[in-house]
Amino acid sequence: MEKRQIQNTAVGFTLVELMISMFVGLIVLGAAASLFEGSMRSTMLVTQRVETQQSMRAAVDLMVQDISMAGAGLPTGGIQLPTGTGNNGLSKFGCDQTGACHVVNDTYPSGNYMYGIVPGYLNGVEGGAAVPAAPSPAVNDSVTVIYADYNFPLWEYNVYFASSTSGANVNLSANSAYSPAPPAINSAGGINVGDLIMISGGGLTAVGEVTGLTATTMAFANLDPLNINQDGAASGNLKAIATLEGTTTAVTAYRLFAVTYYLTVPTAVGQTPRLMRQVNGLTPVPVADDIINLQFAFDVYNSTTNTLDSNQANPLGNSESPNLIQKTNLVVMGQSIWMGRSIFGDTNSQNMYLATDVSAQNMSFRQRY
């Protein structure tokens, strides 16, 4: 019987073919990984950009709201703070109840005068700290705006000075002409220690900082953190009104908001510069993170030339009155940072600007035509 040899007809890969296949596969996988990484990085950058823009827009919107109210409720031209013989120096803004002041040059200008807007040229970083990511030259400003608070109805109270020889204390009772009765002054959302109170009477207007209160009293003791309660000053204080009106004539009171915007650079590792909002003598609160540049310029009416001086970065330094500011121009710069590195070894960050301008509805108007 004849035997037949069975042949194996299966086809396999040679070693060379296998190596080529693996090499091609690695190229394809590398390309896919690169595309994936690029896609992830693009997604991260877009996300960062959106988040940073949202934060910046929220900050700008809040600043615009405050600046648009500058001067609201204040007498035309502003308010003279304590001055004359016996005064204890200039009053302050941007400070809290601990005695910490958060901007450089934190005193009212022009012989202690409270304007609706107080420009803060080159004093926009707390403690004069450097912002490493800020563009060169490093220009950072602050701004302080003052306006009356119309939300809490302090004017619905009868307000009387406790003494005709001092402005240190006032007594309050709800005015029965208003129904319903106003909320207690020390209720939630009411008056706080450190708040500024504007009192008008006898043809005068003055400001005091609250140092103590109950449901029926407010105290304005000397040596307050903002150096506003200067009972010994010759004029510009609450005592001047108390002397005129005595203890039996009601005076009118409003809470003021003195709002200061500035940048702070946290000392904690990993924290980035942030925009802060400080009101009256209260504790500052953060408004937006990753803000590395804050600049203001002002369009000011020039009463000498009867023209508008545009984009004045330092109107006080140019001997121009804040009372004649017609428009505020602001620029905010934010930086988005991805706290990590891509496979290419770079850190992904973007710098973005937002700019706008706002005219305070209660500042002075000048007819130029």
C-alpha positions in Angstrom: 0.0 0.0 0.0 1.4 3.3 -1.0 1.8 6.0 1.8 1.1 9.6 1.0 2.9 12.4 2.8 0.5 15.0 4.2 1.8 18.6 3.7 1.0 21.5 6.1 -0.5 24.2 3.9 -1.1 26.8 6.7 0.5 30.1 6.0 2.2 32.1 8.9 4.1 35.3 9.4 7.8 35.6 9.2 9.7 37.3 11.9 10.4 40.3 9.6 6.7 40.6 8.8 5.8 40.5 12.5 8.3 43.2 13.4 7.0 45.4 10.6 3.5 44.9 11.7 4.4 45.8 15.3 6.2 48.9 14.1 3.3 50.1 12.0 1.0 49.4 15.0 3.1 51.4 17.3 3.0 54.3 14.9 -0.7 54.1 14.7 -1.0 54.0 18.5 1.4 56.9 18.9 -0.6 59.0 16.5 -3.8 58.1 18.2 -2.3 58.9 21.6 -1.0 62.2 20.3 -4.4 63.1 18.8 -6.1 62.2 22.1 -3.7 64.3 24.1 -4.1 67.2 21.8 -7.9 66.9 22.0 -7.7 66.7 25.8 -5.4 69.7 25.9 -7.7 71.7 23.6 -10.7 70.8 25.7 -8.9 71.9 28.9 -7.8 75.2 27.3 -11.3 76.0 26.1 -12.7 75.1 29.5 -10.1 77.3 31.2 -10.9 80.2 28.9 -14.7 79.9 29.5 -14.2 79.7 33.3 -11.8 82.6 33.3 -14.1 84.7 31.1 -17.1 84.0 33.3 -15.1 85.0 36.4 -13.9 88.2 34.8 -17.3 89.1 33.5 -18.8 88.6 37.0 -16.1 90.8 38.5 -16.6 93.5 35.8 -20.4 93.4 36.1 -20.1 94.0 39.9 -17.6 96.8 39.5 -19.9 98.4 36.9 -22.9 98.3 39.2 -20.9 100.0 42.0 -19.3 102.6 39.8 -22.6 103.5 38.1 -23.9 104.4 41.6 -21.0 106.6 42.5 -22.2 109.8 44.2 -25.8 108.6 44.6 -27.3 110.3 47.7 -24.3 112.4 48.4 -24.6 116.2 48.4 -23.6 117.8 45.2 -19.8 117.9 45.1 -19.3 115.4 48.0 -18.8 115.7 51.8 -16.1 117.5 53.8 -14.8 115.1 56.5 -13.3 116.3 59.8 -11.0 119.2 59.3 -9.8 122.3 61.1 -8.3 122.8 64.6 -8.4 119.7 66.7 -8.6 117.2 63.8 -6.8 113.9 64.1 -5.5 113.5 60.6 -7.0 112.3 57.4 -9.8 109.7 57.3 -9.3 106.3 55.7 -10.9 103.9 53.3 -10.0 100.3 52.4 -9.5 99.4 56.1 -11.3 96.9 58.3 -12.0 96.6 62.0 -8.7 94.9 62.8 -6.9 98.0 61.8 -5.6 96.4 58.6 -5.6 98.7 55.6 -5.5 96.9 52.2 -4.4 99.6 49.8 -1.5 102.0 49.8 -2.4 105.7 50.1 -5.7 104.9 51.8 -6.7 108.4 52.9 -9.2 110.8 51.4 -7.7 113.5 49.2 -8.0 117.3 48.9 -7.9 118.0 52.7 -10.0 115.0 53.8 -12.8 115.3 51.2 -15.2 112.4 50.3 -15.9 112.3 46.6 -18.2 109.9 44.8 -15.2 108.4 43.1 -11.6 108.3 44.6 -9.1 107.1 41.9 -6.3 105.0 43.2 -3.4 105.3 40.8 -0.7 102.6 41.1 -1.9 101.5 44.5 -4.0 98.6 43.4 -2.1 95.6 45.0 -2.4 95.0 48.7 0.8 95.8 50.5 2.5 96.8 47.3 3.1 93.1 46.5 4.3 92.1 43.1 2.0 90.2 40.7 4.5 87.9 38.9 2.2 87.2 35.9 1.2 90.8 35.4 2.4 92.3 32.1 5.3 94.7 32.1 5.3 97.5 33.0 3.3 96.4 36.1 0.4 98.9 36.4 -2.3 98.1 38.9 -4.8 100.6 40.2 -7.6 100.6 42.8 -10.8 102.5 42.9 -13.1 103.6 45.7 -16.7 104.6 45.0 -19.1 106.1 47.6 -22.9 106.1 47.4 -26.0 105.9 49.6 -27.6 102.6 50.4 -31.3 102.7 49.4 -32.0 99.1 50.4 -32.0 99.5 54.2 -34.5 102.2 55.1 -32.6 104.0 57.8 -34.4 107.3 56.8 -37.6 105.7 58.1 -36.3 106.3 61.7 -36.4 109.4 63.8 -32.8 110.1 64.7 -31.8 112.4 67.6 -28.4 113.2 69.0 -27.9 112.2 72.6 -26.0 115.3 73.4 -25.8 118.8 71.9 -22.1 119.0 72.6 -21.0 115.7 71.0 -21.8 113.6 68.0 -20.7 110.3 69.7 -24.2 108.9 70.1 -27.6 109.0 68.5 -31.0 107.5 69.5 -33.4 106.0 67.0 -37.1 105.2 66.9 -39.2 104.0 64.0 -41.1 106.9 62.3 -44.8 106.1 62.6 -45.5 107.7 59.3 -44.1 104.7 57.6 -46.1 101.5 57.4 -45.0 98.8 57.8 -42.4 99.8 60.4 -38.8 99.5 59.2 -36.7 96.5 60.4 -34.6 96.9 63.5 -31.3 98.5 62.7 -29.3 95.6 64.1 -31.3 92.9 62.2 -29.9 90.8 59.4 -29.0 93.0 56.6 -29.1 96.0 58.9 -26.3 98.2 60.3 -23.0 96.7 61.3 -20.1 98.0 63.3 -17.8 99.6 60.8 -20.6 100.9 58.6 -20.6 104.5 57.5 -23.6 106.7 58.3 -24.3 110.0 56.6 -26.3 112.4 58.8 -27.9 115.6 57.6 -29.4 118.4 59.6 -29.1 122.1 60.1 -28.0 122.6 56.5 -24.9 120.4 57.2 -23.9 116.9 56.2 -21.3 114.7 58.0 -20.3 111.1 58.1 -19.6 108.8 61.1 -18.3 105.2 61.5 -20.5 103.0 63.7 -18.5 101.7 66.6 -21.4 100.2 68.5 -25.2 99.7 68.3 -28.4 98.3 69.7 -31.9 98.2 68.3 -32.4 101.9 69.3 -28.9 103.5 69.4 -25.7 104.0 67.4 -22.4 105.0 68.7 -19.6 106.9 66.9 -16.7 106.8 69.3 -13.4 108.5 68.6 -10.3 106.5 67.5 -12.4 104.4 65.1 -10.5 102.3 62.5 -11.4 104.7 59.6 -10.5 107.8 61.7 -13.8 109.5 60.8 -15.3 110.0 64.2 -13.3 113.1 65.3 -15.4 114.8 67.9 -12.6 117.3 68.6 -12.3 118.6 65.0 -13.5 122.1 64.3 -15.8 121.1 61.5 -16.8 118.3 59.1 -17.9 116.0 62.0 -21.2 114.9 63.5 -20.6 117.2 66.5 -21.1 120.2 64.2 -24.6 119.0 63.4 -25.4 118.1 67.1 -24.4 121.6 68.1 -26.8 123.1 65.6 -29.8 120.7 66.1 -29.5 119.8 69.7 -31.2 116.7 71.1 -34.9 117.5 70.2 -34.7 118.0 66.5 -34.7 114.9 64.3 -32.0 114.6 61.7 -31.9 112.4 58.6 -29.6 109.3 58.3 -28.5 107.1 55.4 -26.0 104.3 55.3 -23.2 104.9 52.9 -21.2 102.3 51.0 -17.6 103.2 50.4 -16.5 100.3 48.1 -12.9 99.7 47.3 -11.7 97.3 44.6 -8.1 96.1 44.6 -5.9 93.0 44.1 -4.3 90.8 46.7 -1.6 88.2 46.3 -2.2 85.3 48.8 0.9 84.0 50.5 -0.4 80.4 50.5 1.3 78.1 48.0 -0.8 77.4 44.9 -3.1 80.4 45.3 -3.3 83.0 42.6 -3.9 86.8 42.7 -7.5 87.7 43.2 -9.8 90.7 43.0 -11.1 91.9 46.4 -14.1 94.1 47.3 -14.0 96.0 50.6 -17.0 97.9 51.9 -16.8 100.6 54.7 -14.9 99.2 57.6 -15.9 95.6 57.0 -13.9 92.5 56.1 -12.9 92.4 52.4 -14.4 89.6 50.3 -12.9 88.0 47.2 -14.7 88.7 43.9 -12.7 86.7 41.4 -9.6 84.5 41.3 -6.8 84.6 38.7 -7.0 88.4 38.2 -3.5 89.7 37.5 -4.1 93.2 36.3 -6.6 96.0 37.1 -6.4 99.4 35.5 -8.6 102.5 35.6 -8.6 105.7 33.5 -11.1 108.6 33.7 -12.6 111.0 31.4 -12.6 114.3 33.3 -14.2 117.6 32.4 -11.6 120.4 32.4 -13.2 123.5 33.8 -10.3 125.7 32.7 -10.3 124.7 29.0 -14.0 123.6 28.9 -12.9 120.3 27.2 -13.0 116.7 28.2 -9.6 115.3 29.2 -9.9 111.6 28.2 -8.3 108.6 29.7 -6.7 110.3 32.7 -4.9 107.6 34.7 -4.1 109.9 37.6 -6.6 112.8 37.7 -5.6 113.7 41.3 -2.0 113.8 40.3 -2.9 116.2 37.5 -4.8 118.5 39.8 -8.2 117.5 38.4 -11.2 117.1 40.7 -12.9 113.7 41.0 -16.1 115.7 41.1 -15.7 116.3 37.4 -15.2 112.7 36.3 -17.6 112.0 33.5 -16.7 108.4 32.7 -14.7 105.6 34.2 -12.8 103.3 31.8 -11.6 100.0 33.3 -9.5 97.1 32.1 -9.3 93.7 33.8 -6.8 91.0 32.9 -7.2 87.4 34.0 -4.9 84.4 33.6 -6.1 80.8 33.4 -3.6 78.3 34.6 -3.6 74.5 34.3 -1.8 73.4 37.4 0.0 70.5 35.7 2.0 69.7 32.5 1.1 68.1 29.3 3.2 65.3 27.7 5.0 68.1 25.8 6.2 69.5 29.1 4.4 72.9 28.9 2.0 74.5 31.2 -1.2 75.6 29.6 -2.3 79.2 30.4 -4.0 82.0 28.7 -4.1 85.8 29.4 -7.3 87.6 28.6 -8.5 91.2 28.8 -12.0 92.6 29.4 -12.5 96.3 29.0 -15.5 98.5 29.4 -16.5 102.0 30.5 -19.3 103.3 32.7 -20.7 106.7 33.4 -21.8 107.3 37.0 -25.4 108.5 36.9 -24.9 110.8 39.9 -21.7 112.5 39.0 -21.5 116.1 37.8 -22.8 117.0 34.4 -21.3 119.7 32.2 -22.8 121.1 29.1 -20.0 121.4 26.6 -22.0 122.6 23.6 
